[in-house]
Amino acid sequence: MLKMIFSREVAEWLSASLVIICGGLAGHYAVGGMNAVQWAGAVAAVLGSITVAVSVRVWPAEAATQKADDQQRTRRRD
């Protein structure tokens, strides 16, 4: 059921939104003034959201992965 609701395109848009929201919140609080620990937390949040966005885009599709696995199995049999 989740496959119907949560498609790859939705995941890409949500991960891009996460990057924008994290960056915007970090910038908003930076204007108000932050200490070093808060800066470190903001940088970690932004880098984490970027990691999520990159992971969503480079993660192989299930069909392609399954097809590649099937091809490897047939090569091993030969």
N, CA, C and O atoms as a Tinker XYZ file with bonds, in Angstrom:
   312  protein
     1  N      0.809000   -1.192000    0.000000    73     2
     2  CA     0.000000    0.000000    0.000000    64     1     3
     3  C      0.853000    1.256000    0.000000    63     2     4     5
     4  O      0.506000    2.254000   -0.631000    81     3
     5  N      1.976000    1.199000    0.715000    73     3     6
     6  CA     2.844000    2.380000    0.750000    64     5     7
     7  C      3.456000    2.676000   -0.610000    63     6     8     9
     8  O      3.765000    3.829000   -0.912000    81     7
     9  N      3.633000    1.650000   -1.434000    73     7    10
    10  CA     4.216000    1.874000   -2.753000    64     9    11
    11  C      3.303000    2.736000   -3.612000    63    10    12    13
    12  O      3.781000    3.512000   -4.439000    81    11
    13  N      1.991000    2.605000   -3.422000    73    11    14
    14  CA     1.066000    3.409000   -4.205000    64    13    15
    15  C      1.077000    4.863000   -3.726000    63    14    16    17
    16  O      0.992000    5.780000   -4.542000    81    15
    17  N      1.179000    5.078000   -2.431000    73    15    18
    18  CA     1.124000    6.426000   -1.869000    64    17    19
    19  C      2.477000    7.118000   -1.992000    63    18    20    21
    20  O      2.546000    8.300000   -2.327000    81    19
    21  N      3.531000    6.395000   -1.724000    73    19    22
    22  CA     4.858000    6.987000   -1.610000    64    21    23
    23  C      5.697000    6.599000   -2.831000    63    22    24    25
    24  O      6.478000    5.649000   -2.776000    81    23
    25  N      5.532000    7.322000   -3.907000    73    23    26
    26  CA     6.274000    7.014000   -5.127000    64    25    27
    27  C      7.654000    7.670000   -5.079000    63    26    28    29
    28  O      7.963000    8.439000   -4.169000    81    27
    29  N      8.450000    7.357000   -6.051000    73    27    30
    30  CA     9.798000    7.923000   -6.125000    64    29    31
    31  C      9.753000    9.432000   -6.320000    63    30    32    33
    32  O     10.563000   10.161000   -5.747000    81    31
    33  N      8.811000    9.896000   -7.127000    73    31    34
    34  CA     8.694000   11.329000   -7.383000    64    33    35
    35  C      8.309000   12.082000   -6.109000    63    34    36    37
    36  O      8.829000   13.166000   -5.846000    81    35
    37  N      7.415000   11.516000   -5.333000    73    35    38
    38  CA     7.020000   12.142000   -4.067000    64    37    39
    39  C      8.223000   12.199000   -3.123000    63    38    40    41
    40  O      8.434000   13.204000   -2.444000    81    39
    41  N      9.004000   11.128000   -3.080000    73    39    42
    42  CA    10.185000   11.095000   -2.225000    64    41    43
    43  C     11.192000   12.161000   -2.635000    63    42    44    45
    44  O     11.813000   12.792000   -1.779000    81    43
    45  N     11.357000   12.364000   -3.932000    73    43    46
    46  CA    12.295000   13.396000   -4.390000    64    45    47
    47  C     11.817000   14.789000   -4.007000    63    46    48    49
    48  O     12.611000   15.618000   -3.562000    81    47
    49  N     10.525000   15.052000   -4.175000    73    47    50
    50  CA     9.989000   16.366000   -3.808000    64    49    51
    51  C     10.052000   16.595000   -2.303000    63    50    52    53
    52  O     10.382000   17.695000   -1.858000    81    51
    53  N      9.743000   15.581000   -1.523000    73    51    54
    54  CA     9.794000   15.738000   -0.072000    64    53    55
    55  C     11.218000   15.939000    0.428000    63    54    56    57
    56  O     11.447000   16.721000    1.350000    81    55
    57  N     12.169000   15.243000   -0.170000    73    55    58
    58  CA    13.558000   15.419000    0.269000    64    57    59
    59  C     14.082000   16.801000   -0.120000    63    58    60    61
    60  O     14.849000   17.402000    0.632000    81    59
    61  N     13.680000   17.306000   -1.277000    73    59    62
    62  CA    14.069000   18.668000   -1.658000    64    61    63
    63  C     13.426000   19.682000   -0.726000    63    62    64    65
    64  O     14.055000   20.674000   -0.358000    81    63
    65  N     12.191000   19.445000   -0.347000    73    63    66
    66  CA    11.511000   20.336000    0.595000    64    65    67
    67  C     12.201000   20.320000    1.951000    63    66    68    69
    68  O     12.315000   21.354000    2.609000    81    67
    69  N     12.660000   19.150000    2.366000    73    67    70
    70  CA    13.372000   19.034000    3.631000    64    69    71
    71  C     14.638000   19.885000    3.631000    63    70    72    73
    72  O     14.935000   20.553000    4.622000    81    71
    73  N     15.381000   19.866000    2.534000    73    71    74
    74  CA    16.596000   20.676000    2.430000    64    73    75
    75  C     16.254000   22.161000    2.523000    63    74    76    77
    76  O     16.928000   22.913000    3.227000    81    75
    77  N     15.216000   22.578000    1.819000    73    75    78
    78  CA    14.833000   23.995000    1.823000    64    77    79
    79  C     14.360000   24.424000    3.207000    63    78    80    81
    80  O     14.722000   25.500000    3.682000    81    79
    81  N     13.556000   23.592000    3.853000    73    79    82
    82  CA    13.044000   23.940000    5.177000    64    81    83
    83  C     14.165000   23.996000    6.202000    63    82    84    85
    84  O     14.220000   24.928000    7.004000    81    83
    85  N     15.065000   23.008000    6.189000    73    83    86
    86  CA    16.184000   23.010000    7.146000    64    85    87
    87  C     17.094000   24.215000    6.934000    63    86    88    89
    88  O     17.526000   24.856000    7.891000    81    87
    89  N     17.378000   24.512000    5.672000    73    87    90
    90  CA    18.209000   25.683000    5.387000    64    89    91
    91  C     17.529000   26.972000    5.789000    63    90    92    93
    92  O     18.169000   27.878000    6.322000    81    91
    93  N     16.235000   27.060000    5.536000    73    91    94
    94  CA    15.493000   28.260000    5.908000    64    93    95
    95  C     15.416000   28.455000    7.409000    63    94    96    97
    96  O     15.579000   29.571000    7.903000    81    95
    97  N     15.171000   27.381000    8.134000    73    95    98
    98  CA    15.128000   27.490000    9.593000    64    97    99
    99  C     16.495000   27.843000   10.179000    63    98   100   101
   100  O     16.595000   28.646000   11.107000    81    99
   101  N     17.535000   27.240000    9.632000    73    99   102
   102  CA    18.888000   27.561000   10.114000    64   101   103
   103  C     19.207000   29.028000    9.853000    63   102   104   105
   104  O     19.770000   29.704000   10.713000    81   103
   105  N     18.852000   29.518000    8.681000    73   103   106
   106  CA    19.080000   30.926000    8.366000    64   105   107
   107  C     18.261000   31.849000    9.229000    63   106   108   109
   108  O     18.744000   32.899000    9.653000    81   107
   109  N     17.018000   31.470000    9.499000    73   107   110
   110  CA    16.144000   32.289000   10.334000    64   109   111
   111  C     16.710000   32.438000   11.739000    63   110   112   113
   112  O     16.753000   33.537000   12.292000    81   111
   113  N     17.141000   31.322000   12.306000    73   111   114
   114  CA    17.692000   31.381000   13.658000    64   113   115
   115  C     19.087000   32.007000   13.672000    63   114   116   117
   116  O     19.496000   32.565000   14.691000    81   115
   117  N     19.816000   31.926000   12.575000    73   115   118
   118  CA    21.141000   32.549000   12.513000    64   117   119
   119  C     21.023000   34.062000   12.572000    63   118   120   121
   120  O     21.878000   34.730000   13.155000    81   119
   121  N     19.977000   34.604000   11.975000    73   119   122
   122  CA    19.755000   36.053000   12.013000    64   121   123
   123  C     19.535000   36.509000   13.446000    63   122   124   125
   124  O     19.991000   37.585000   13.833000    81   123
   125  N     18.845000   35.708000   14.229000    73   123   126
   126  CA    18.578000   36.059000   15.622000    64   125   127
   127  C     19.783000   35.880000   16.520000    63   126   128   129
   128  O     19.795000   36.388000   17.641000    81   127
   129  N     20.781000   35.181000   16.061000    73   127   130
   130  CA    21.998000   34.955000   16.842000    64   129   131
   131  C     22.024000   33.553000   17.417000    63   130   132   133
   132  O     21.076000   33.115000   18.069000    81   131
   133  N     23.109000   32.864000   17.171000    73   131   134
   134  CA    23.267000   31.500000   17.676000    64   133   135
   135  C     24.674000   31.353000   18.244000    63   134   136   137
   136  O     25.616000   32.004000   17.793000    81   135
   137  N     24.793000   30.479000   19.248000    73   135   138
   138  CA    26.129000   30.188000   19.767000    64   137   139
   139  C     26.739000   29.044000   18.958000    63   138   140   141
   140  O     26.117000   28.546000   18.020000    81   139
   141  N     27.940000   28.631000   19.316000    73   139   142
   142  CA    28.669000   27.636000   18.524000    64   141   143
   143  C     27.962000   26.282000   18.493000    63   142   144   145
   144  O     27.971000   25.604000   17.466000    81   143
   145  N     27.353000   25.887000   19.603000    73   143   146
   146  CA    26.664000   24.605000   19.658000    64   145   147
   147  C     25.431000   24.628000   18.751000    63   146   148   149
   148  O     25.139000   23.644000   18.072000    81   147
   149  N     24.723000   25.731000   18.742000    73   147   150
   150  CA    23.555000   25.855000   17.874000    64   149   151
   151  C     23.965000   25.872000   16.404000    63   150   152   153
   152  O     23.271000   25.308000   15.558000    81   151
   153  N     25.086000   26.516000   16.100000    73   151   154
   154  CA    25.596000   26.503000   14.727000    64   153   155
   155  C     25.935000   25.086000   14.289000    63   154   156   157
   156  O     25.627000   24.678000   13.169000    81   155
   157  N     26.576000   24.337000   15.192000    73   155   158
   158  CA    26.935000   22.954000   14.864000    64   157   159
   159  C     25.683000   22.118000   14.615000    63   158   160   161
   160  O     25.659000   21.293000   13.701000    81   159
   161  N     24.652000   22.324000   15.416000    73   159   162
   162  CA    23.394000   21.606000   15.215000    64   161   163
   163  C     22.731000   21.971000   13.900000    63   162   164   165
   164  O     22.191000   21.108000   13.208000    81   163
   165  N     22.772000   23.252000   13.556000    73   163   166
   166  CA    22.178000   23.701000   12.299000    64   165   167
   167  C     22.926000   23.118000   11.110000    63   166   168   169
   168  O     22.307000   22.682000   10.139000    81   167
   169  N     24.241000   23.106000   11.179000    73   167   170
   170  CA    25.045000   22.538000   10.089000    64   169   171
   171  C     24.769000   21.041000    9.960000    63   170   172   173
   172  O     24.649000   20.522000    8.850000    81   171
   173  N     24.667000   20.353000   11.091000    73   171   174
   174  CA    24.364000   18.918000   11.047000    64   173   175
   175  C     22.985000   18.655000   10.441000    63   174   176   177
   176  O     22.814000   17.704000    9.679000    81   175
   177  N     22.010000   19.487000   10.773000    73   175   178
   178  CA    20.661000   19.313000   10.225000    64   177   179
   179  C     20.650000   19.539000    8.718000    63   178   180   181
   180  O     20.025000   18.777000    7.981000    81   179
   181  N     21.331000   20.570000    8.260000    73   179   182
   182  CA    21.366000   20.862000    6.829000    64   181   183
   183  C     22.118000   19.763000    6.081000    63   182   184   185
   184  O     21.661000   19.309000    5.032000    81   183
   185  N     23.253000   19.335000    6.602000    73   183   186
   186  CA    24.001000   18.260000    5.945000    64   185   187
   187  C     23.226000   16.942000    5.961000    63   186   188   189
   188  O     23.294000   16.173000    5.002000    81   187
   189  N     22.497000   16.681000    7.035000    73   187   190
   190  CA    21.676000   15.487000    7.092000    64   189   191
   191  C     20.562000   15.505000    6.062000    63   190   192   193
   192  O     20.278000   14.487000    5.430000    81   191
   193  N     19.930000   16.662000    5.890000    73   191   194
   194  CA    18.857000   16.749000    4.894000    64   193   195
   195  C     19.407000   16.631000    3.474000    63   194   196   197
   196  O     18.751000   16.068000    2.597000    81   195
   197  N     20.591000   17.154000    3.252000    73   195   198
   198  CA    21.223000   17.008000    1.936000    64   197   199
   199  C     21.562000   15.537000    1.682000    63   198   200   201
   200  O     21.408000   15.045000    0.564000    81   199
   201  N     22.020000   14.842000    2.716000    73   199   202
   202  CA    22.320000   13.422000    2.591000    64   201   203
   203  C     21.070000   12.625000    2.227000    63   202   204   205
   204  O     21.123000   11.722000    1.392000    81   203
   205  N     19.953000   12.963000    2.856000    73   203   206
   206  CA    18.691000   12.296000    2.529000    64   205   207
   207  C     18.312000   12.543000    1.071000    63   206   208   209
   208  O     17.913000   11.620000    0.361000    81   207
   209  N     18.441000   13.800000    0.628000    73   207   210
   210  CA    18.068000   14.147000   -0.748000    64   209   211
   211  C     18.940000   13.409000   -1.765000    63   210   212   213
   212  O     18.438000   12.911000   -2.773000    81   211
   213  N     20.222000   13.340000   -1.503000    73   211   214
   214  CA    21.127000   12.637000   -2.420000    64   213   215
   215  C     20.837000   11.141000   -2.406000    63   214   216   217
   216  O     20.848000   10.498000   -3.456000    81   215
   217  N     20.580000   10.587000   -1.232000    73   215   218
   218  CA    20.283000    9.156000   -1.124000    64   217   219
   219  C     19.025000    8.778000   -1.892000    63   218   220   221
   220  O     18.976000    7.735000   -2.544000    81   219
   221  N     18.018000    9.624000   -1.812000    73   219   222
   222  CA    16.768000    9.347000   -2.526000    64   221   223
   223  C     17.008000    9.339000   -4.025000    63   222   224   225
   224  O     16.421000    8.529000   -4.743000    81   223
   225  N     17.852000   10.218000   -4.499000    73   223   226
   226  CA    18.060000   10.321000   -5.943000    64   225   227
   227  C     18.979000    9.248000   -6.500000    63   226   228   229
   228  O     18.827000    8.866000   -7.660000    81   227
   229  N     19.923000    8.748000   -5.719000    73   227   230
   230  CA    20.856000    7.747000   -6.249000    64   229   231
   231  C     20.470000    6.318000   -5.892000    63   230   232   233
   232  O     21.092000    5.378000   -6.388000    81   231
   233  N     19.462000    6.129000   -5.047000    73   231   234
   234  CA    19.036000    4.784000   -4.661000    64   233   235
   235  C     18.468000    4.079000   -5.881000    63   234   236   237
   236  O     17.626000    4.652000   -6.573000    81   235
   237  N     18.897000    2.861000   -6.169000    73   235   238
   238  CA    18.409000    2.177000   -7.376000    64   237   239
   239  C     16.942000    1.784000   -7.241000    63   238   240   241
   240  O     16.458000    1.478000   -6.151000    81   239
   241  N     16.263000    1.800000   -8.357000    73   239   242
   242  CA    14.861000    1.377000   -8.373000    64   241   243
   243  C     14.788000   -0.128000   -8.138000    63   242   244   245
   244  O     15.715000   -0.858000   -8.489000    81   243
   245  N     13.700000   -0.589000   -7.552000    73   243   246
   246  CA    13.572000   -2.013000   -7.235000    64   245   247
   247  C     13.595000   -2.882000   -8.488000    63   246   248   249
   248  O     14.224000   -3.940000   -8.494000    81   247
   249  N     12.933000   -2.457000   -9.521000    73   247   250
   250  CA    12.873000   -3.262000  -10.737000    64   249   251
   251  C     14.257000   -3.407000  -11.364000    63   250   252   253
   252  O     14.633000   -4.491000  -11.808000    81   251
   253  N     15.000000   -2.329000  -11.397000    73   251   254
   254  CA    16.340000   -2.382000  -11.976000    64   253   255
   255  C     17.257000   -3.256000  -11.129000    63   254   256   257
   256  O     18.067000   -4.012000  -11.664000    81   255
   257  N     17.134000   -3.154000   -9.828000    73   255   258
   258  CA    17.960000   -3.960000   -8.941000    64   257   259
   259  C     17.615000   -5.435000   -9.085000    63   258   260   261
   260  O     18.504000   -6.283000   -9.150000    81   259
   261  N     16.340000   -5.733000   -9.134000    73   259   262
   262  CA    15.908000   -7.123000   -9.290000    64   261   263
   263  C     16.384000   -7.683000  -10.623000    63   262   264   265
   264  O     16.828000   -8.829000  -10.692000    81   263
   265  N     16.296000   -6.891000  -11.672000    73   263   266
   266  CA    16.732000   -7.347000  -12.990000    64   265   267
   267  C     18.239000   -7.614000  -12.997000    63   266   268   269
   268  O     18.697000   -8.608000  -13.561000    81   267
   269  N     19.006000   -6.718000  -12.366000    73   267   270
   270  CA    20.454000   -6.907000  -12.302000    64   269   271
   271  C     20.810000   -8.163000  -11.511000    63   270   272   273
   272  O     21.722000   -8.901000  -11.886000    81   271
   273  N     20.089000   -8.402000  -10.415000    73   271   274
   274  CA    20.337000   -9.609000   -9.627000    64   273   275
   275  C     20.029000  -10.860000  -10.436000    63   274   276   277
   276  O     20.775000  -11.838000  -10.379000    81   275
   277  N     18.937000  -10.834000  -11.188000    73   275   278
   278  CA    18.581000  -11.979000  -12.021000    64   277   279
   279  C     19.639000  -12.242000  -13.092000    63   278   280   281
   280  O     19.968000  -13.393000  -13.379000    81   279
   281  N     20.166000  -11.177000  -13.673000    73   279   282
   282  CA    21.198000  -11.334000  -14.698000    64   281   283
   283  C     22.473000  -11.922000  -14.107000    63   282   284   285
   284  O     23.116000  -12.759000  -14.741000    81   283
   285  N     22.844000  -11.500000  -12.912000    73   283   286
   286  CA    24.042000  -12.030000  -12.268000    64   285   287
   287  C     23.873000  -13.516000  -11.959000    63   286   288   289
   288  O     24.811000  -14.298000  -12.115000    81   287
   289  N     22.679000  -13.900000  -11.522000    73   287   290
   290  CA    22.438000  -15.311000  -11.216000    64   289   291
   291  C     22.536000  -16.176000  -12.462000    63   290   292   293
   292  O     23.085000  -17.278000  -12.418000    81   291
   293  N     22.006000  -15.678000  -13.570000    73   291   294
   294  CA    22.078000  -16.469000  -14.801000    64   293   295
   295  C     23.514000  -16.561000  -15.314000    63   294   296   297
   296  O     23.889000  -17.576000  -15.901000    81   295
   297  N     24.308000  -15.544000  -15.109000    73   295   298
   298  CA    25.719000  -15.593000  -15.524000    64   297   299
   299  C     26.485000  -16.617000  -14.696000    63   298   300   301
   300  O     27.351000  -17.317000  -15.221000    81   299
   301  N     26.174000  -16.710000  -13.409000    73   299   302
   302  CA    26.875000  -17.649000  -12.553000    64   301   303
   303  C     26.551000  -19.093000  -12.918000    63   302   304   305
   304  O     27.389000  -19.981000  -12.761000    81   303
   305  N     25.344000  -19.325000  -13.401000    73   303   306
   306  CA    24.938000  -20.669000  -13.773000    64   305   307
   307  C     25.668000  -21.131000  -15.031000    63   306   308   309
   308  O     25.938000  -22.320000  -15.201000    81   307
   309  N     25.986000  -20.183000  -15.911000    73   307   310
   310  CA    26.632000  -20.550000  -17.194000    64   309   311
   311  C     28.072000  -20.849000  -17.017000    63   310   312
   312  O     28.759000  -21.171000  -17.986000    81   311
